[in-house]
Structures are given as C-alpha cells and as structure tokens.
Amino acid sequence: MRIAIIGGGAVGLLTGGYLSLSGHHIHIITRTEEQADILNSKGLNLETGNGVETVCVNAEHHASAEYMDCDLWIVTLKQTVLDSFLAKWRDVEGLPPVLFLQNGMGHMEKAEKTLRSSLYAGAVTHGALKTGLNSVKHTGKGDIHIGLWRGCKLDLAAQLTIPDSFPVYETGDIQLMLKRKLLVNLSVNPLTALYRVKNGELLENPEWAKNVKAVFSEGVSVLGLDEKEWDRVEAVITRTGENESSMLGDVKSGRKTETEAITGYIMQLAAERGLEMPVTSFLHRSITGIHGRGDTK
C-alpha cells in the first residue's frame, strides 16, 4: 500500500518504520522542511531490541505535500494541531480512508463533520521515543487496535499488522477502545507532566501511585468502565516505563498540551452527569497554568 503518515513524531516515525519494513511505500508528512530533508537524505532509523535498522521513506513538508493519491492516511498529529489539518481538507472530494491515532477523545466527531472519506479510529499502546528528527526507539512492545468509525469497511488490520513486532487488531467496539485509551492518557499524562518524571516512575513512588489510582478511579466513574481496567492501565504504564509522555514533552518545550482532549474532555462529561472530579480538576488547572513556560529547571 501507499501510505501517508501525517505527523513526524514518535508514533508517526515508529509506525512508518515498521510499515516500511513490511513492504509498504511510506510517505511521512512533516511539520518542518528540516525533518523532511533529513528523512529523505538519511532515511528513518528504527531502533528495536535487535539493533538499529535504517529504512527508506519519502518525506514532504506539510505546506507543499501532495499525498491524495495514497491508499491510506494515518494521522498521528497531536490534538493541539489537528484542527488545522482538518480545515485544510474540509469537504474535499476523493480522499482515501483515514486512520486517526490520537490521545484523548473528541477528534473523531470533528473528523466526521469535516472529512468526506471513510474514517477509522485507533489506539496505540506501544512505547516509542523520538531520539532525533529521523530516529525513533521502540521502548516497549504494545499493539494498535483500530475500528471503523464511518464508511466502507476495509481489512486494514490484516494489511498493516506485523504479528511478532507490530501487531494491529480490529475491534468491533470502537467506543470501548477509545474509552480505554483515554483512561490510560488520563492516568499517566498529566501526572508525569506535573512531576516531570517518566511513566514508570509513577508506580515506583508510593505517594504518586496513590494519585494515579485516584485519577484512574475518577475516570472509571465518568466513562462507565470497571475498576478491573486497572490491570490494563498498570500494564501499559509498566510497558512504557522508560517513556516520557507527550504531555511532559510539551510542558518542557513550552508548547500547548492536549489537556482539553484528555482532562478537559473528562471534566465536561462529569459536569453533564453531575459528578465531582477533584483530582482531575486540579491536574487540569495545574497543567493549563504552566502552558508556555517551558523547562525552567
């Protein structure tokens, strides 16, 4: 398949690297010309437990990119820049199927109102660390679950999966998949951003672990999930223990974070249902309050 990956962050590079290894023709659409140039000239370095492998990809800066002739788009942009992507392609006819791999929730409803194409939602549990403009390290093996949101059903999972290293599964319950992903994001991202720690450290410190469990419980109550989901959340934290969350990276760099799609989304649901969210509300205010400050350590 000819696949355009929109976004050259950790998930975009990891996905592009593995799919290129499996024989797909990969086009990575980057935010900067610098990243596109280095990907084109030096390739994409994918670091796994077996060493580093360099794969060839095509890369284009988003302002000049032409990728409508691809068979599939995989969008790995952060929620904070997703609106501009959707605006660019609003009501354009002839788009290929689009698979979204985002944190948080609310983006699929936006895409449904904007894009005229078949839409898939996905949830990624791999650990991925971007180590350079053209380099990514696979820090923890997970999986990707995808589900049809709207349009024609394709056998995407079978075409994208690499069973032993990059498994992709199809789910029939897309809402449950997205809720579970949101619950992980809620339990991990704001706390790592506040404490400035890697994912795994949240469980190593007893006091921090209590706060993880507290925000998890608030999320479970609002999303209508079971407390048994804790085993799944704990497993993801452990598997991505050496990772810095994307929210922590944004805070360090002084960028706007994805709070509105994570803590903000949960708080809105809670308000509609008359539920109190003291821990989540505190985290939302705390992270929003340090937007733009950067790493002051």
C-alpha positions in Angstrom: 0.0 0.0 0.0 1.0 3.6 -0.5 0.5 5.1 3.0 0.8 8.7 4.0 1.7 9.3 7.7 0.7 12.8 8.7 3.0 13.7 11.6 6.7 13.0 12.2 6.5 12.5 16.0 7.4 9.3 17.9 4.2 7.4 16.9 4.4 8.6 13.3 8.1 7.5 12.9 7.5 4.2 14.7 4.6 3.4 12.5 6.3 4.5 9.4 9.4 2.5 10.2 7.6 -0.8 10.8 5.3 -0.4 7.9 8.2 0.4 5.6 10.0 -2.8 6.8 6.9 -4.8 5.9 6.9 -3.6 2.3 4.5 -0.6 2.3 5.5 2.6 0.5 5.6 5.2 3.2 5.2 9.0 2.8 5.8 11.0 6.0 4.3 14.4 6.1 6.4 16.6 8.5 5.9 19.9 10.2 9.3 21.3 9.2 11.3 21.2 6.0 14.4 20.3 8.1 12.8 17.0 9.2 11.7 16.1 5.7 15.1 16.8 4.3 16.9 14.6 6.8 14.4 11.7 6.4 14.9 11.9 2.6 18.7 12.1 2.7 19.5 9.7 5.6 16.4 7.5 5.9 14.5 6.6 9.1 16.4 4.9 11.9 14.2 2.4 13.8 15.8 1.1 17.0 14.4 -2.1 18.4 15.7 -4.8 20.7 17.5 -6.2 17.7 19.5 -3.1 17.0 19.0 -0.2 14.6 17.7 -0.6 11.1 17.5 2.3 8.5 14.6 2.2 6.1 13.9 4.4 3.1 10.8 6.6 3.2 9.6 9.6 1.3 9.1 12.8 3.3 7.5 16.1 2.5 6.9 19.3 4.4 3.2 19.7 5.0 2.9 23.0 3.2 3.9 21.5 -0.1 2.8 17.9 0.3 0.6 16.3 -2.2 -0.5 12.9 -1.0 -4.1 12.4 -2.1 -3.0 9.5 -4.4 -2.1 7.3 -1.4 -4.2 4.3 -0.5 -4.4 5.3 3.2 -3.7 8.2 5.5 -2.6 7.6 9.1 -2.9 10.7 11.2 -0.5 10.9 14.1 -0.8 14.6 14.8 -1.3 15.9 18.3 -4.8 17.1 19.2 -3.5 20.7 19.5 -2.7 20.9 15.8 -5.4 18.6 14.4 -7.9 21.3 13.7 -5.6 22.9 11.1 -5.2 19.6 9.3 -9.0 19.0 9.3 -9.6 22.6 8.0 -7.2 22.0 5.1 -9.1 19.0 3.8 -12.7 20.2 4.8 -15.2 18.9 2.2 -12.5 17.8 -0.3 -13.8 15.0 -2.5 -11.8 11.9 -3.3 -9.8 11.5 -0.1 -8.5 8.0 0.8 -9.5 6.2 4.0 -8.1 8.0 7.1 -6.9 6.3 10.3 -6.5 8.5 13.4 -4.1 7.6 16.1 -4.6 10.3 18.7 -4.6 10.7 22.5 -7.8 11.8 24.2 -11.3 11.9 22.6 -13.4 14.3 20.6 -11.3 14.2 17.5 -13.4 11.6 15.6 -16.5 13.7 15.9 -14.6 16.7 14.4 -13.3 14.5 11.6 -16.8 13.2 10.9 -18.1 16.7 10.4 -15.1 17.7 8.2 -13.7 15.0 6.0 -15.5 13.2 3.2 -13.9 9.8 3.5 -14.0 6.6 5.4 -12.8 7.1 8.9 -11.0 4.7 11.3 -10.1 5.3 14.9 -7.1 3.7 16.6 -5.4 3.3 19.9 -1.7 2.8 20.3 -0.1 1.1 23.4 3.5 0.9 22.1 6.3 2.7 23.9 8.0 5.0 21.4 10.7 7.6 22.0 11.8 10.0 19.3 15.5 10.3 19.6 16.2 12.6 16.6 14.4 14.1 13.6 14.8 10.8 11.7 15.2 8.4 14.6 12.8 6.6 16.9 13.3 3.9 19.6 10.8 1.2 20.2 10.9 1.3 24.0 8.0 -1.1 24.8 6.1 -3.6 22.7 2.4 -3.0 22.6 -0.2 -3.1 19.9 -2.7 -1.0 17.9 -6.4 -1.5 18.0 -8.4 0.0 15.2 -12.1 0.2 14.4 -14.3 1.6 11.6 -15.9 4.9 12.6 -17.7 5.7 9.3 -17.7 4.5 5.7 -16.5 1.4 3.9 -15.1 -1.4 5.9 -11.6 -2.5 4.8 -9.4 -5.3 6.0 -6.9 -2.8 7.4 -5.7 -4.7 10.4 -4.6 -7.7 8.2 -2.8 -5.4 5.8 -1.0 -3.4 8.5 -0.1 -6.0 11.1 3.4 -7.4 11.7 2.5 -10.2 14.1 5.7 -10.6 16.1 6.7 -6.9 16.4 3.9 -4.5 15.4 0.5 -6.2 15.8 -2.7 -4.5 14.6 -6.1 -5.8 15.7 -9.6 -4.8 14.6 -12.2 -4.1 17.3 -16.0 -4.2 16.9 -16.5 -1.9 19.9 -14.8 1.3 19.0 -16.2 3.3 21.8 -14.8 0.9 24.4 -11.4 1.1 22.7 -11.4 4.9 22.8 -12.5 5.0 26.4 -9.7 2.6 27.5 -7.2 4.7 25.6 -8.5 7.9 27.3 -8.3 6.2 30.7 -4.6 5.5 30.2 -3.9 9.0 29.0 -5.8 10.4 32.0 -3.9 8.2 34.5 -0.5 8.9 33.0 0.0 12.1 31.0 -1.0 14.9 33.4 0.8 13.4 36.4 4.0 12.8 34.5 3.9 16.3 33.2 3.3 17.7 36.8 6.0 15.6 38.4 8.4 15.8 35.5 9.0 12.0 35.5 9.0 9.1 33.1 5.9 6.9 33.0 7.2 4.0 35.1 8.3 6.3 38.0 4.6 7.0 38.7 4.2 3.5 40.2 7.6 3.4 41.9 6.8 6.3 44.3 4.0 5.2 46.7 2.5 8.7 47.0 2.5 9.3 43.3 1.0 5.8 42.8 -1.9 6.8 45.1 -2.6 9.8 42.8 -2.5 7.6 39.7 -5.1 5.3 41.3 -7.2 8.3 42.4 -7.4 9.9 38.9 -8.0 6.5 37.4 -11.0 5.9 39.7 -12.5 9.3 38.7 -12.1 8.4 35.1 -13.7 5.0 35.5 -16.7 6.5 37.2 -17.3 9.0 34.4 -16.6 6.7 31.5 -18.7 3.9 32.9 -15.9 1.4 33.0 -15.0 -1.2 35.6 -12.3 -0.9 38.2 -10.9 -4.1 36.7 -9.5 -1.8 34.0 -6.7 -1.0 36.4 -4.7 -4.1 35.3 -4.7 -2.9 31.8 -3.6 0.6 32.8 -0.9 -0.7 35.0 0.4 -2.9 32.3 0.6 0.0 29.8 2.5 2.1 32.4 4.9 -0.7 33.0 5.4 -1.4 29.3 6.1 2.2 28.6 8.1 2.8 31.8 11.1 4.4 30.1 9.0 6.8 28.1 8.3 10.4 28.7 4.7 11.2 28.0 3.9 13.5 25.1 2.3 15.9 27.6 5.6 16.1 29.6 7.4 16.8 26.4 5.0 19.6 25.6 5.4 21.1 29.0 9.2 21.0 28.9 9.2 22.6 25.4 6.7 25.3 26.4 4.1 24.0 23.9 0.4 23.8 24.5 -0.6 20.4 25.8 -3.5 18.1 24.9 -5.3 18.8 28.2 -8.6 19.8 26.5 -8.8 16.4 24.8 -7.9 14.5 28.0 -8.7 16.1 31.3 -10.9 18.7 29.7 -13.0 16.1 27.9 -13.4 14.0 31.1 -14.4 17.1 33.1 -17.1 18.0 30.5 -18.6 14.5 30.7 -18.5 14.7 34.5 -20.3 18.1 34.5 -23.0 16.7 32.2 -23.6 13.8 34.7 -23.3 15.9 37.9 -20.1 14.1 39.0 -17.3 15.7 41.0 -13.7 15.3 39.7 -11.5 16.9 42.3 -8.2 15.3 41.3 -8.8 15.6 37.6 -9.8 19.2 38.0 -6.7 20.0 40.0 -4.5 18.4 37.3 -6.3 20.2 34.5 -5.8 23.6 36.2 -2.2 22.8 37.1 -1.1 21.8 33.6 -3.1 24.5 31.8 -1.5 27.0 34.2 2.1 26.2 33.1 1.4 26.2 29.3 4.1 28.2 27.6 6.6 28.3 30.5 9.0 25.7 29.2 11.6 23.8 31.2 12.7 26.2 34.0 14.8 23.7 35.9 
